[in-house]
Amino acid sequence: MSMFQIFNVSGSAVSAQSQRLNVVASNLANADTVAGPDGQAYKARQVVFQTQLMGAGNDSGSAGVRVTTISEDQTPGRRIHDPKHPQADAEGYVTYSNVNPVEEMVNMISASRSYQNNIEVMSTAKNLLLKTLQLGQ
């Protein structure tokens, strides 16, 4: 694998984790939302990753990652009995989103650390390339 290929592999991971962080932020922002006028509450979204072969002809043996889809969690939302709430249904229940804030915080920490690790990989590769160039001086 070429030293330059490291930037492609880590760059794909940084891009994928960035998308994951955006989805987590959206989920956390909607954690306490109630069903809208259509009766449907916000559904948590999850990022699905897939391995992506890198390089021309894929004979380099390196693989990165890409986001294939962003799926919605079909788990039913929380229903809380609150007949005084303006969005309560005929039975007095309010349907909230199915976002689990604790799970989303774990996802955020995981995505953030992965993002940081891949930035560090690119920084280390850059430093190694600079040291290699200095050897010729």
Order of alpha helices (4+ residues) and beta strands (2+ residues): alpha-beta-beta-beta-beta-alpha
